[in-house]
């Protein structure tokens, strides 16, 4: 029975064959995704098919995190990886290292990547958007000189607002050189001091519209000082220029409608305003005429002297009041002058000086007496302190027959401070005596 293999052994053998095949170690495959599953672990599982076959595949989390788009059902993709056998099911499958969109899908991939980058830099920030003027005097239109777009814009502008001065700048909208031409013409229009710039073209495939997804075109629109309307393609078409522009129009015709007001609507507004103003003016004239009629019947207008007489009478009253005020003020000032003059007379001043001199003499005598008493008191206090200090002076005590006995340790105040044969110094009032202790006798009564 040894010639029979187990399923596991056979699968391992087949897997080893696959893994050793250099043609299966690194393959490049394209196809359509189906049964796409984004596992919670981060791994990606899918089937890859074309018109004649289907093959299972998977992508580990570390590689799936690097791709720039979200794989979904029906995506046409280009895959790099290896082919091996999954032993658990005994089936071969793709182990993918890299995945990108194929053909048009690659353009969408580039579109999303650049959109994300420019959005992070603020190119699409609504705060940067400029408002369009309500009544533009001049407009620059950037589009191809032939085609439906320029005819639609021209007819719409002429119909709606023929007052605007329109500058048509022939512009390449696709193909080689389109990007540079669009950028150059945007900068030219921005320098012309126009009120609005329309950048547009008719519909087409994503490849036809791709010039309006290029970084240089988006940057030129973002940096322009003049408000720009983007009208690229049909309503379902979206380009990066639409996001950067100050306003996005669904079609070139829609851009012309957004750029200018409708002359017929303006005429209707003017007519309505004219009617309203006439009604208001008529009502105001009627009101003012009625007010004039009422005022003209006032007694003052029948006899204007009434107004003048009142003012003349008021003037007389004010003059009389001013006269009395001045008279009272003068009398008050005169009385004050008399009082001041009497206080400043020569005799009064001499009397005041004599009185102050006598007062000064009295104060000098009082001061001298007070100083003398204070000196006597301080002298007596000083003498008392001198006597007290003398009584406490140790030298004075020695003069009365006392002495001070010292050893090397200090003054002897007790029999316990010395021993027999100790050397002592005896200080008397006029010198010192050196001696030796020969006997100690304790005074028990002391």
C-alpha positions in Angstrom: 0.0 0.0 0.0 3.0 2.3 0.0 2.4 3.4 -3.6 -0.7 5.3 -2.5 -0.2 9.0 -1.4 -2.3 11.1 0.9 -4.0 14.2 -0.3 -1.8 16.3 1.9 1.4 14.7 0.5 0.3 15.2 -3.1 -0.7 18.8 -2.4 2.6 19.5 -0.8 4.4 18.0 -3.9 2.3 20.1 -6.3 2.9 23.3 -4.2 6.7 22.6 -4.3 6.5 22.3 -8.1 4.7 25.6 -8.3 7.1 27.4 -5.9 10.2 26.1 -7.8 8.9 27.2 -11.2 10.7 30.5 -12.2 7.8 31.5 -14.6 5.3 31.4 -11.7 7.5 33.2 -9.2 6.9 36.6 -10.7 3.9 37.1 -13.1 2.2 40.1 -14.7 -1.5 39.6 -15.2 -4.4 41.8 -16.1 -8.1 41.1 -15.8 -11.4 42.1 -14.1 -12.0 41.9 -10.4 -15.0 40.0 -9.0 -16.1 38.7 -5.6 -14.0 41.4 -3.9 -13.9 41.0 -0.1 -12.1 43.5 2.2 -11.4 41.3 5.3 -11.4 42.8 8.8 -7.8 41.7 9.1 -6.9 44.1 6.3 -6.2 41.3 3.8 -7.9 41.5 0.3 -9.6 38.5 -1.3 -10.9 38.5 -4.9 -11.3 36.6 -8.1 -9.6 37.7 -11.4 -11.3 36.8 -14.6 -11.3 37.5 -18.3 -13.6 36.1 -21.1 -12.3 32.5 -20.8 -11.1 31.8 -17.2 -11.3 32.7 -13.5 -8.5 32.6 -10.9 -8.7 33.3 -7.2 -6.3 35.8 -5.6 -5.4 37.4 -2.3 -3.3 40.4 -1.2 -1.8 40.6 2.3 -2.5 43.6 4.5 1.0 45.0 4.1 0.6 45.2 0.3 -3.0 46.1 0.2 -2.3 49.2 2.3 0.0 50.6 -0.4 -2.4 50.7 -3.3 -3.8 54.2 -4.2 -7.5 53.2 -4.9 -10.1 51.0 -3.3 -10.6 47.8 -5.4 -14.2 47.1 -6.3 -16.3 44.8 -8.4 -15.7 45.2 -12.1 -12.4 47.1 -11.9 -9.9 46.4 -14.7 -6.6 45.9 -13.0 -2.9 45.2 -13.7 -1.4 42.8 -11.1 2.1 41.8 -10.2 2.6 38.7 -8.0 3.3 35.0 -7.9 1.2 31.8 -8.4 1.2 29.2 -5.7 -1.0 26.5 -4.2 -3.2 27.0 -1.1 -2.9 23.6 0.6 -6.0 24.0 2.7 -8.2 23.8 -0.5 -5.8 22.2 -2.9 -6.3 25.1 -5.3 -3.8 27.4 -7.0 -4.2 31.2 -6.6 -2.5 34.5 -7.1 -0.5 36.1 -4.3 -0.5 39.8 -5.3 2.3 42.2 -4.5 1.1 45.2 -6.4 -2.2 46.3 -8.1 -3.1 49.3 -10.2 -6.0 50.2 -12.5 -5.7 49.4 -16.1 -6.2 51.9 -19.0 -8.9 54.4 -18.1 -8.7 53.2 -14.6 -5.1 54.4 -14.4 -6.3 57.9 -15.3 -8.9 57.7 -12.5 -6.2 56.6 -10.2 -4.0 59.6 -11.2 -7.1 61.8 -10.9 -7.8 60.7 -7.3 -4.2 60.9 -6.2 -3.7 64.5 -7.6 -7.1 65.5 -6.2 -6.1 64.3 -2.7 -2.8 66.1 -2.9 -4.2 69.5 -4.2 -7.0 69.4 -1.7 -4.5 69.0 1.2 -2.8 72.1 -0.1 -6.0 74.2 0.0 -6.5 74.5 -3.7 -10.2 73.6 -3.4 -10.9 75.5 -0.1 -14.2 77.4 -0.3 -12.7 80.3 1.6 -10.4 81.0 -1.4 -13.4 81.3 -3.8 -14.0 84.8 -5.2 -17.5 86.2 -5.9 -18.6 87.0 -9.4 -19.6 90.7 -10.1 -23.3 91.2 -10.6 -22.9 93.4 -13.7 -19.6 92.5 -15.4 -18.3 95.1 -17.9 -15.9 92.8 -19.6 -15.5 89.0 -20.0 -12.7 86.7 -21.3 -13.7 83.4 -22.8 -11.1 80.7 -23.2 -12.1 77.9 -25.5 -11.5 76.4 -28.9 -12.2 78.8 -31.7 -14.2 76.2 -33.5 -16.9 73.9 -32.1 -20.2 74.1 -30.3 -18.9 75.5 -27.0 -17.8 78.9 -28.4 -21.1 79.3 -30.4 -23.2 78.4 -27.3 -21.3 80.9 -25.1 -21.4 83.7 -27.7 -25.1 83.4 -28.5 -26.0 83.2 -24.7 -24.0 86.3 -23.8 -25.4 88.3 -26.7 -28.9 87.3 -25.9 -28.7 87.8 -22.1 -26.3 90.8 -21.7 -25.0 92.5 -24.9 -23.6 95.4 -22.8 -20.6 93.2 -21.8 -17.3 93.6 -23.7 -16.4 89.9 -24.5 -12.8 88.9 -25.4 -12.6 85.5 -27.1 -9.1 83.9 -26.7 -8.6 80.8 -28.9 -7.3 78.0 -26.7 -6.2 74.4 -27.3 -8.4 72.3 -25.1 -6.9 68.8 -25.8 -3.9 67.1 -27.3 -0.2 68.0 -27.3 0.5 71.5 -26.1 -3.0 72.0 -24.6 -1.8 72.3 -21.0 0.8 75.0 -21.7 -1.6 76.9 -24.0 -4.4 76.9 -21.4 -2.0 78.1 -18.6 -0.7 80.9 -20.9 -4.1 82.1 -21.9 -5.4 82.1 -18.3 -2.5 84.3 -17.2 -3.1 86.6 -20.3 -6.8 86.9 -19.5 -6.0 87.6 -15.8 -3.8 90.5 -16.8 -6.5 92.1 -19.1 -8.4 93.6 -16.1 -11.6 91.8 -17.1 -14.3 91.1 -14.6 -14.9 87.3 -15.3 -13.0 84.5 -17.1 -14.8 81.6 -18.6 -12.7 78.5 -19.2 -14.5 75.7 -21.1 -15.0 73.2 -23.8 -17.6 70.7 -25.0 -18.0 67.1 -23.8 -15.7 64.2 -24.4 -14.0 61.2 -22.9 -11.8 61.4 -19.8 -8.8 61.3 -22.1 -10.2 64.3 -24.1 -10.8 66.3 -20.9 -7.5 65.3 -19.2 -5.7 68.7 -19.9 -8.1 70.2 -17.3 -6.9 67.7 -14.7 -3.2 68.6 -15.0 -1.5 70.3 -12.0 -0.3 73.4 -14.0 -3.8 74.2 -15.2 -5.3 73.8 -11.7 -2.6 76.0 -10.2 -3.1 78.7 -12.8 -6.8 78.8 -12.0 -6.1 78.9 -8.3 -3.6 81.7 -8.5 -5.6 83.9 -10.8 -6.9 87.2 -9.3 -9.9 87.3 -11.6 -13.0 85.1 -10.8 -13.0 82.0 -13.1 -16.0 79.9 -14.2 -15.1 76.4 -15.2 -17.3 74.9 -17.9 -15.5 71.7 -19.0 -17.6 69.0 -20.7 -21.1 68.0 -19.8 -22.9 68.1 -16.4 -21.7 64.5 -15.6 -18.1 65.3 -16.4 -15.9 66.5 -13.5 -12.4 67.8 -13.7 -9.9 69.2 -11.1 -10.3 72.6 -12.7 -14.0 72.5 -11.6 -12.8 72.1 -8.0 -10.3 75.0 -8.2 -12.5 77.4 -10.1 -14.5 80.0 -8.2 -17.7 78.6 -9.8 -18.4 75.4 -11.7 -20.9 75.4 -14.6 -22.5 72.2 -15.9 -22.1 73.3 -19.5 -20.5 76.2 -21.5 -24.0 77.6 -21.9 -24.5 77.4 -18.2 -21.3 79.3 -17.7 -22.5 82.2 -19.8 -25.8 82.2 -17.9 -23.9 82.4 -14.6 -21.5 85.1 -15.8 -24.1 87.7 -16.8 -27.6 88.8 -15.8 -30.6 88.5 -18.2 -31.3 91.8 -19.9 -35.0 91.0 -20.1 -35.1 90.3 -16.3 -33.2 93.5 -15.7 -35.7 95.4 -17.9 -38.6 94.0 -15.9 -36.9 94.9 -12.7 -36.3 98.4 -14.0 -39.9 98.8 -15.0 -41.1 97.5 -11.6 -38.7 99.9 -9.9 -39.9 102.8 -12.1 -43.5 102.1 -11.2 -42.6 101.8 -7.5 -40.6 105.1 -7.5 -43.4 106.9 -9.4 -46.0 105.7 -6.8 -43.7 106.8 -3.9 -43.0 110.2 -5.5 -46.7 110.8 -6.2 -47.6 109.9 -2.6 -44.8 112.1 -1.2 -45.8 115.1 -3.3 -49.4 114.7 -2.2 -48.3 114.5 1.4 -46.0 117.6 1.1 -48.8 119.6 -0.6 -51.2 118.8 2.2 -48.5 119.8 4.7 -47.9 123.0 2.8 -51.6 123.8 2.9 -51.7 123.3 6.7 -48.6 125.4 7.3 -49.8 128.2 5.0 -52.8 128.7 7.3 -50.7 129.2 10.4 -51.1 132.7 12.1 -47.3 133.3 11.9 -47.4 133.1 8.1 -50.4 135.5 8.0 -48.6 137.9 10.3 -44.8 137.2 10.3 -44.2 140.2 12.7 -45.5 138.0 15.5 -42.4 135.9 15.3 -40.1 139.0 15.2 -41.9 140.8 18.0 -41.5 137.8 20.3 -37.8 137.7 19.6 -37.4 141.5 20.1 -39.2 141.2 23.5 -37.0 138.3 24.5 -33.9 140.4 23.6 -35.0 143.3 25.8 -35.6 140.9 28.7 -32.1 139.4 28.3 -30.5 142.9 28.1 -32.2 144.0 31.3 -31.3 140.9 33.1 -27.6 141.3 32.1 -27.7 145.0 33.3 -28.9 144.0 36.8 -26.4 141.1 37.0 -23.5 143.5 36.1 -24.7 146.1 38.6 -24.9 143.5 41.5 -21.5 142.2 40.6 -20.0 145.6 40.5 -21.4 146.5 43.9 -20.2 143.3 45.4 -16.7 143.9 44.0 -16.6 147.5 45.3 -17.5 146.4 48.9 -14.8 143.7 48.8 -12.3 146.3 47.6 -13.2 148.6 50.6 -12.8 145.7 53.0 -9.4 144.8 51.6 -8.3 148.4 51.6 -9.1 148.9 55.2 -7.3 145.8 56.2 -4.1 146.9 54.3 -3.9 150.5 55.7 -0.5 151.8 57.0 -1.7 152.4 60.6 -3.3 148.9 60.8 -0.1 147.3 59.5 2.1 149.3 62.0 -0.2 148.3 64.9 -0.1 144.6 63.9 3.7 144.7 63.6 4.1 146.2 67.1 1.7 143.7 68.6 3.6 140.8 67.0 7.0 142.2 68.2 5.8 142.3 71.8 4.5 138.8 71.5 7.8 137.6 70.1 9.7 139.2 73.0 7.4 137.4 75.5 8.0 134.1 73.7 11.8 134.6 73.8 11.7 135.1 77.6 9.6 132.0 78.0 12.0 130.0 75.8 15.1 131.1 77.8 13.4 130.1 81.1 12.4 126.7 79.8 15.9 126.0 78.4 17.4 127.1 81.8 15.1 124.8 83.7 15.8 121.9 81.4 19.6 122.4 81.7 19.4 122.4 85.5 17.4 119.2 85.5 19.8 117.4 83.1 22.8 118.6 85.2 21.4 117.2 88.4 20.6 113.9 86.7 24.1 113.7 85.3 25.7 114.3 88.8 23.5 111.6 90.3 24.5 109.1 87.6 28.2 110.0 88.1 28.0 109.2 91.8 26.1 106.0 91.1 28.7 104.9 88.6 31.6 105.7 91.0 29.9 103.6 93.8 29.9 100.6 91.5 33.5 101.0 90.3 35.6 98.0 91.4 38.6 100.3 91.9 36.8 102.3 94.5 36.0 99.2 96.5 39.7 98.2 96.4 40.6 101.7 97.8 38.4 101.0 100.8 40.7 98.0 101.8 39.2 95.2 99.8 41.2 92.9 97.3 40.5 90.5 94.4 42.0 87.0 94.5 42.6 85.1 91.2 43.9 81.7 90.2 44.8 80.6 86.7 41.1 79.5 86.3 39.7 82.9 87.4 38.4 84.9 90.4 38.3 83.0 93.7 34.9 83.4 95.3 34.9 80.2 97.5 37.4 78.1 99.5 36.6 75.3 97.1 38.1 77.3 94.2 41.8 76.7 95.5 43.9 73.9 96.9 47.0 73.9 99.1 50.2 75.0 97.3 48.1 76.8 94.5 49.7 79.9 93.2 47.4 82.9 93.5 47.4 86.6 92.5 46.0 89.2 94.9 44.9 92.5 93.4 44.8 95.6 95.7 44.2 99.2 94.8 47.8 100.1 93.9 49.1 96.8 92.5 49.2 92.9 92.7 50.7 90.4 95.2 51.8 86.9 94.2 51.3 84.2 97.0 51.0 80.5 97.6 48.2 78.9 99.6 49.6 77.3 102.7 46.5 76.7 104.7 42.7 76.5 104.1 40.2 77.3 106.9 36.5 77.0 106.2 34.1 79.5 107.8 31.1 77.3 108.8 29.1 80.4 109.8 29.6 82.1 106.5 
